[in-house]
Amino acid sequence: MGIEQVGVMEFFREHVDSALCNQKVPAAELTVFYLVQLLKKFVNPHEDPRYRNDPLVIALKRAAVVAISNYERRRLFREIGDRALFITGFFEGRLNRSFVNPEYYIGFGEEAYQYLSNDKEDMLSEIFTDLSKRFAVYSDVLSEVRDRTNCWTNKELIRLYEKWLKTKSPGMVDILVERGFPLQTLKARPRLQ
């Protein structure tokens, strides 16, 4: 593993750990490692030449219907789960403004990881069970990683503030303050009717 790759891994590990802590999400060490690896994979998607940009429904059809080996089927289901988790974590705002809502991707991701969790001989079975059962939770963790690592426009900052108004997440308060949002505004937030 090159120095640059180790740097990326450490960078994501720090942010994943911070997001898990802020959101009070207990996670097994192997699940944390899996999330870090997932982020690394999508930062450098060309690292895996099998990575495809097919819509998830096409990938699911290929995995469920086409006569392929069990190994290839599991690889496709893992790709579906990973892509769905990354998309919901990093692009939730865009999904809310598109024809395909986050629930579409959440459903695909949960089902893909559930399929993978059924093979108890797979060393990653427990990780896939956790990812399937708490898909939305881990999506929120990745969303916080995105929020902490992304460059912000005023429009994105307002979007995050609106999200905070709905969720009251303490982790989002930290991000808003880091991005220059006045803390007194967050303490004296208007009551929602």
Contacts in CASP RR format, 6 or more apart in sequence:
PFRMAT RR
TARGET T0000
AUTHOR 0000-0000-0000
METHOD contacts of the structure
MODEL  1
MGIEQVGVMEFFREHVDSALCNQKVPAAELTVFYLVQLLKKFVNPHEDPR
YRNDPLVIALKRAAVVAISNYERRRLFREIGDRALFITGFFEGRLNRSFV
NPEYYIGFGEEAYQYLSNDKEDMLSEIFTDLSKRFAVYSDVLSEVRDRTN
CWTNKELIRLYEKWLKTKSPGMVDILVERGFPLQTLKARPRLQ
1 9 0 8 1.000
5 40 0 8 1.000
8 40 0 8 1.000
8 43 0 8 1.000
8 44 0 8 1.000
9 36 0 8 1.000
9 37 0 8 1.000
9 40 0 8 1.000
12 35 0 8 1.000
12 36 0 8 1.000
12 39 0 8 1.000
12 40 0 8 1.000
12 43 0 8 1.000
12 145 0 8 1.000
13 32 0 8 1.000
13 36 0 8 1.000
15 144 0 8 1.000
15 145 0 8 1.000
15 148 0 8 1.000
15 149 0 8 1.000
16 32 0 8 1.000
16 35 0 8 1.000
16 36 0 8 1.000
16 39 0 8 1.000
16 141 0 8 1.000
16 145 0 8 1.000
17 32 0 8 1.000
18 144 0 8 1.000
18 148 0 8 1.000
19 25 0 8 1.000
19 141 0 8 1.000
19 142 0 8 1.000
19 144 0 8 1.000
19 145 0 8 1.000
19 148 0 8 1.000
19 171 0 8 1.000
20 26 0 8 1.000
20 27 0 8 1.000
20 32 0 8 1.000
20 141 0 8 1.000
22 144 0 8 1.000
22 169 0 8 1.000
22 170 0 8 1.000
22 171 0 8 1.000
22 174 0 8 1.000
23 137 0 8 1.000
23 140 0 8 1.000
23 141 0 8 1.000
23 144 0 8 1.000
23 169 0 8 1.000
23 171 0 8 1.000
25 134 0 8 1.000
25 137 0 8 1.000
25 138 0 8 1.000
25 141 0 8 1.000
27 35 0 8 1.000
27 130 0 8 1.000
28 126 0 8 1.000
28 127 0 8 1.000
28 130 0 8 1.000
30 124 0 8 1.000
30 126 0 8 1.000
30 127 0 8 1.000
31 127 0 8 1.000
31 130 0 8 1.000
31 131 0 8 1.000
31 138 0 8 1.000
34 124 0 8 1.000
34 127 0 8 1.000
34 131 0 8 1.000
35 138 0 8 1.000
35 141 0 8 1.000
35 142 0 8 1.000
38 82 0 8 1.000
38 85 0 8 1.000
38 86 0 8 1.000
39 86 0 8 1.000
39 142 0 8 1.000
39 145 0 8 1.000
41 47 0 8 1.000
41 48 0 8 1.000
41 51 0 8 1.000
41 82 0 8 1.000
42 82 0 8 1.000
42 86 0 8 1.000
42 90 0 8 1.000
45 51 0 8 1.000
50 75 0 8 1.000
50 79 0 8 1.000
51 79 0 8 1.000
52 59 0 8 1.000
52 79 0 8 1.000
54 62 0 8 1.000
56 80 0 8 1.000
56 83 0 8 1.000
56 84 0 8 1.000
56 105 0 8 1.000
56 108 0 8 1.000
57 108 0 8 1.000
59 76 0 8 1.000
59 79 0 8 1.000
59 80 0 8 1.000
59 83 0 8 1.000
60 80 0 8 1.000
60 108 0 8 1.000
60 112 0 8 1.000
62 68 0 8 1.000
62 76 0 8 1.000
63 73 0 8 1.000
63 76 0 8 1.000
63 77 0 8 1.000
63 80 0 8 1.000
64 73 0 8 1.000
68 76 0 8 1.000
74 116 0 8 1.000
74 119 0 8 1.000
74 122 0 8 1.000
77 112 0 8 1.000
77 113 0 8 1.000
77 115 0 8 1.000
77 116 0 8 1.000
78 112 0 8 1.000
78 116 0 8 1.000
80 108 0 8 1.000
80 109 0 8 1.000
80 112 0 8 1.000
81 108 0 8 1.000
81 109 0 8 1.000
81 112 0 8 1.000
81 113 0 8 1.000
81 131 0 8 1.000
84 105 0 8 1.000
84 106 0 8 1.000
84 107 0 8 1.000
84 108 0 8 1.000
84 109 0 8 1.000
84 112 0 8 1.000
84 135 0 8 1.000
85 109 0 8 1.000
85 131 0 8 1.000
85 135 0 8 1.000
85 138 0 8 1.000
85 139 0 8 1.000
85 142 0 8 1.000
86 142 0 8 1.000
87 95 0 8 1.000
87 105 0 8 1.000
88 95 0 8 1.000
88 102 0 8 1.000
88 105 0 8 1.000
88 106 0 8 1.000
88 135 0 8 1.000
88 136 0 8 1.000
88 139 0 8 1.000
88 142 0 8 1.000
88 143 0 8 1.000
89 139 0 8 1.000
89 140 0 8 1.000
89 142 0 8 1.000
89 143 0 8 1.000
89 146 0 8 1.000
90 142 0 8 1.000
90 143 0 8 1.000
90 146 0 8 1.000
92 102 0 8 1.000
92 139 0 8 1.000
92 143 0 8 1.000
93 159 0 8 1.000
95 101 0 8 1.000
95 102 0 8 1.000
95 105 0 8 1.000
96 102 0 8 1.000
102 139 0 8 1.000
106 135 0 8 1.000
106 136 0 8 1.000
106 139 0 8 1.000
107 135 0 8 1.000
109 132 0 8 1.000
109 135 0 8 1.000
110 132 0 8 1.000
110 135 0 8 1.000
111 132 0 8 1.000
113 128 0 8 1.000
113 129 0 8 1.000
113 131 0 8 1.000
113 132 0 8 1.000
113 135 0 8 1.000
114 128 0 8 1.000
114 129 0 8 1.000
114 132 0 8 1.000
116 122 0 8 1.000
116 124 0 8 1.000
116 125 0 8 1.000
116 128 0 8 1.000
116 132 0 8 1.000
117 125 0 8 1.000
117 126 0 8 1.000
117 128 0 8 1.000
117 129 0 8 1.000
117 132 0 8 1.000
118 125 0 8 1.000
119 125 0 8 1.000
122 128 0 8 1.000
131 138 0 8 1.000
144 169 0 8 1.000
144 171 0 8 1.000
144 172 0 8 1.000
144 175 0 8 1.000
147 160 0 8 1.000
147 172 0 8 1.000
147 175 0 8 1.000
148 175 0 8 1.000
148 178 0 8 1.000
150 156 0 8 1.000
152 160 0 8 1.000
152 179 0 8 1.000
157 176 0 8 1.000
157 179 0 8 1.000
157 181 0 8 1.000
160 172 0 8 1.000
160 175 0 8 1.000
160 176 0 8 1.000
160 179 0 8 1.000
161 176 0 8 1.000
161 181 0 8 1.000
163 169 0 8 1.000
163 172 0 8 1.000
164 172 0 8 1.000
164 173 0 8 1.000
164 176 0 8 1.000
164 186 0 8 1.000
165 189 0 8 1.000
165 192 0 8 1.000
173 183 0 8 1.000
173 186 0 8 1.000
176 186 0 8 1.000
177 183 0 8 1.000
177 186 0 8 1.000
END
